[in-house]
Amino acid sequence: ILEAAGSSLDRVVKVTAFLAGPELYGEFNEAYSRFFGGDPPARSVAFCSLPKGALVEVEAIALARV
């Protein structure tokens, strides 16, 4: 999706994650660190009910290459 929009993972500047419960936070935090490495983008995490049994929903804002 990022490449199709003229961006890439290293251009992500903000992530918002929605988790189905606080018990998922530790595992999500580990995955986030592995995915983004030592200089991750800013993020917000919220706990909420998600549709169709989903455990995690993630939205990201990335800068376009110009």
N, C-alpha and C positions, 0 to 999 in steps of 0.2 A: 504494500500500500504506500509506504513512504517513497520508494523509488518511483512508482507510477506518478506520484505527486511532485516529483522533482526534489526529493529530500533523501535522508538516510538516517539510520539509527543514531549516528554520532551527532546529528543535528537536533535531536529531541531536547527541548528545554524545560518541559513540564509534563508530569504524569499525574493523573488522578486515577486511583484504584478503588474499586468498590468490592469489598469482601463480604461473604455471606455470614461471617461471624468472627469475633476476636480471636478464636482459637486458630485461625488461618494466618494470623499476622506473622508469626515467626517463620513459617515456611515461605510465605510471600516475601518477607524481607531477605531471606537467603537467596531466593530465586532472583530478586531484583538486583542484589549485589553481584551475582554471577553474570547476569544479563548485561548490566551497564558498566561493570568494572569499578575502578577506583575513583572515578569522577562522575557520579550519576547525576542526572537532572533533578531539579526540585520535584517534590511529590507531595500529594495529599492522599490520605487513606480514610475511607469511610466504611462503616459497617451497615449493611442493609439487606433486605430481602431482594433476591435477584430472580428473574423469570426462568422458568423451565428447569429449575434445579441447578442453575449455574452457581459455581462457587466464587468465581472471580470475574470481574469486568474491568478492563483497563482502557482508558482513553489517553491519548498523548498529543501534545502540541509540538510541532517541529518547524524549524526554519527552512524555507525553500532555498535552494541554490539559485543564485542569480548570476 
